[in-house]
Amino acid sequence: MTKIGDITLSSPYLLAPLAGYTDIAFREMAREYGAGLTYTEMVSAKGLIYGNEKTEDLLRLSPLEVPSAVQIFGCEPDVMAKAISSIKADIIDINMGCPVRKIVSNGEGSALMKNPELAQRVVESCKKSAGSRPLSVKFRLGFDEEHINCVDFAKKMEEAGADAITLHGRTREQFYSGVSNWDKIKETAKAVSIPLFANGDITTVEDVKAFDDSCVSGFMIGRGAIGRPEIFSELQGLEIKVDKVEQILRHVERLREFLPAHVVVNDMKKHICCYMKGVRGIKELKNAVYNAKTLSELLQIVSNR
Ligand SMILES: Cc1cc2nc3c(=O)[nH]c(=O)nc-3n(C[C@H](O)[C@H](O)[C@H](O)COP(=O)(O)O)c2cc1C
C-alpha cells in the first residue's frame, strides 16, 4: 500500500509535475489510466499570495484528483507558509529541484540544495502551515557532480517534517541530460524512513523491476507520460489499445470545459505532436498543427489522420 502521511494512494505510479504539459485535462486522463497521484505544475508561492490570475488557473483541481496535490516553489519560509494556507489541495509538494536559471538565481528550486539549512526552515514553516495535510519535497541528486548531497539532504528534509520525498536522479547541472542515477536513488531511500518516490527515466515495467528489493515506495513518471497517459495502465501490467485521434479529441473536449477555445488551440499543439510521435508523416503533421489558427482547424487536421 502506497501512502503519503495518512493518505493512501490507489497506485504507486505518480504523474510528475510538468510545466506546460500537466494541465487539468491531462491529469484527469492520467488518473483514469491509474495514476495514483497527479500534481499541478509548479506555481510560485509569491504569485499565489499576490493573487496572480495565471497562478489561479494553474491551481485548478479536478474532482477526479482525489487525493489532490499542488506543487509550489519559493525560498522564503514565511511566504511559503502563507501560500500554503490559501491552497485547498490534500497534499502539498515543495519544488527543490527546478534547474531553470531564472528560478535558481532567485535562490529557489534546486538552489535550495546548496542551502540545506534554509531548505529545512522552508519545510518546517510549510509543515506548520499545512496542518494535518502531508507535505512532500521533490529534489535532485545535488547541485552538480561535485556536490551530490541527496542522502544528507533527504535526512534533513525528514528531520524538518517532510512526509515523503521524490528524488530525480540527476544533478541541477545536468538538467535533463545523461541518465537518472537509480543507485543513488536506492541509497537515499534506504537512508530515510519516510516514503521515497523514484524519478527519472522510468517508463517500463522492467524499469520498475530494477527497483525490486529496494526501499523505494513508488515511482514518478514525467516525460514517459507525455503523449502516453496510458503508461499508468501499462505499468500495472494492463495491455491497452489506444486510438491516438480519439485520445486527442478527448483531451481537447476536457480542456474546453475549463479554458476558452483560443487558449486550447495553443495548449494542444505540443500535446498533439507528442500523441502523434512516431506516426508516418509526422513532419507534415507538425507543420500543419503549428500553422492552425482555430480549434476547428486543428481538429480537422487531427481527424483527417
Ligand atoms: C517540460 C518539463 C516540465 C517540468 N516541470 C516541472 C515542474 O513544474 N515541477 C517539477 O518538480 N519538475 C518539473 N519537471 C521535471 C519532472 O517532473 C521530472 O522530475 C523529470 O522530467 C525527470 O523525470 P522523467 O525522466 O520521468 O521525465 C519538468 C520536466 C519537463 C521535461
The ligand as an SDF file (V2000), in Angstrom:
LIG
                    3D

 31 33  0  0  0  0  0  0  0  0999 V2000
    8.7140   20.1000  -19.7870 C   0  0  0  0  0  0  0  0  0  0  0  0
    9.0470   19.7680  -18.3590 C   0  0  0  0  0  0  0  0  0  0  0  0
    8.4480   20.4840  -17.3350 C   0  0  0  0  0  0  0  0  0  0  0  0
    8.7390   20.1910  -15.9930 C   0  0  0  0  0  0  0  0  0  0  0  0
    8.1090   20.9010  -14.9990 N   0  0  0  0  0  0  0  0  0  0  0  0
    8.3360   20.5630  -13.7020 C   0  0  0  0  0  0  0  0  0  0  0  0
    7.6370   21.2070  -12.6440 C   0  0  0  0  0  0  0  0  0  0  0  0
    6.7910   22.0980  -12.8320 O   0  0  0  0  0  0  0  0  0  0  0  0
    7.9280   20.8070  -11.3700 N   0  0  0  0  0  0  0  0  0  0  0  0
    8.8540   19.8240  -11.1040 C   0  0  0  0  0  0  0  0  0  0  0  0
    9.0680   19.4840   -9.9370 O   0  0  0  0  0  0  0  0  0  0  0  0
    9.5090   19.2050  -12.0810 N   0  0  0  0  0  0  0  0  0  0  0  0
    9.2760   19.5320  -13.3620 C   0  0  0  0  0  0  0  0  0  0  0  0
    9.9070   18.8460  -14.3550 N   0  0  0  0  0  0  0  0  0  0  0  0
   10.7620   17.6870  -14.0030 C   0  0  0  0  0  0  0  0  0  0  0  0
    9.9330   16.3980  -13.9920 C   0  0  0  0  0  0  0  0  0  0  0  0
    8.9190   16.4550  -13.0140 O   0  0  0  0  0  0  0  0  0  0  0  0
   10.8100   15.1610  -13.7270 C   0  0  0  0  0  0  0  0  0  0  0  0
   11.4560   15.3150  -12.4890 O   0  0  0  0  0  0  0  0  0  0  0  0
   11.8710   14.9610  -14.8060 C   0  0  0  0  0  0  0  0  0  0  0  0
   11.3320   15.1490  -16.0960 O   0  0  0  0  0  0  0  0  0  0  0  0
   12.5050   13.5440  -14.7110 C   0  0  0  0  0  0  0  0  0  0  0  0
   11.5320   12.5420  -14.8190 O   0  0  0  0  0  0  0  0  0  0  0  0
   11.2330   11.7630  -16.2210 P   0  0  0  0  0  0  0  0  0  0  0  0
   12.5440   11.1790  -16.7000 O   0  0  0  0  0  0  0  0  0  0  0  0
   10.2270   10.7190  -15.8660 O   0  0  0  0  0  0  0  0  0  0  0  0
   10.7380   12.7950  -17.1800 O   0  0  0  0  0  0  0  0  0  0  0  0
    9.6650   19.1640  -15.6790 C   0  0  0  0  0  0  0  0  0  0  0  0
   10.2710   18.4330  -16.7250 C   0  0  0  0  0  0  0  0  0  0  0  0
    9.9800   18.7300  -18.0460 C   0  0  0  0  0  0  0  0  0  0  0  0
   10.6470   17.9250  -19.1380 C   0  0  0  0  0  0  0  0  0  0  0  0
  1  2  1  0
  2  3  1  0
  2 30  2  0
  3  4  2  0
  4  5  1  0
  4 28  1  0
  5  6  2  0
  6  7  1  0
  6 13  1  0
  7  8  2  0
  7  9  1  0
  9 10  1  0
 10 11  2  0
 10 12  1  0
 12 13  2  0
 13 14  1  0
 14 15  1  0
 14 28  1  0
 15 16  1  0
 16 17  1  0
 16 18  1  0
 18 19  1  0
 18 20  1  0
 20 21  1  0
 20 22  1  0
 22 23  1  0
 23 24  1  0
 24 25  2  0
 24 26  1  0
 24 27  1  0
 28 29  2  0
 29 30  1  0
 30 31  1  0
M  END
$$$$
